[in-house]
Amino acid sequence: MRILFLGAPGSGKGTQAENASDLFGIPTISTGAILRESIKAETEAGKAAKVFTDAGKLVPDEIMIAIIKDRLVQADCESGFLLDGFPRTIPQAEALDAMGVDIDVVVNIHVDDATIIERMSGRRVCPDCGSTYHLIYNAPKSIGNCDKCGAKLSIRDDDLPEVVKKRLDIYHEQTEPLIQYYTRKGKLKTVIGQEEVADTTHLTVETITKFGKAKFRAEDL
């Protein structure tokens, strides 16, 4: 079984991918993780990628495609795999097709932009003990301070509303066209992200089971 996950940053796509990986017993292939692994292993593609990452630049498509290709031929992918973060663009999707990779189902986790901005910009972290909070969903007892150690909470740069908005704009421009790409192929199924992670997981597993022809034990849900 070969599954591909799509979703905007902050949609919970990564969490759902990991949950599906555990339930169906297939590896999650995350772009960031395999890029780091390839660089650490000093593969040819990894060495080429390191030149760009060291310079703070995006790794070109052709290098990422080579890294993905190397990963998909490994033994643990024989029974299937789950792609999270690749492809990000139409050219990457076309390259995946050119490899002969036949995706069973593409799961699109949909959450509207306003909700994503609210989720991400409301997150707070304690710089001293690492505890995390959310101003709406998991608010600290004392506004602005950590419940555990009393330190002043901070917001990560990536969670600033203007940064989240920029990331969403890039997603809509570069990655969202994949929704139509896979819709035309009859592969795409959309799951509406719920407020509770468990509810989204249930919908996601139902979708994969129905359209991806996967099997799981009901007690695992």
ABEGO torsion letter per residue (X at the ends): XBBBBBEBBGAGAAAAAAAAAAAAGBBBBBAAAAAAAAAAAGBAAAAAAAAAAAAGBBBBAAAAAAAAAAAAABAAAAAEBBBBGOBABAAAAAAAAAAGBBBABBBBBBBBAAAAAAAAAABBBBAAAGBBBBAAABBBABBGBBAAAGBBBBBBAAABAAAAAAAAAAAAAAAAAAAAAAAAAGABBBBBBBABAAAAAAAAAAAAAAAAGBBBBAAAX
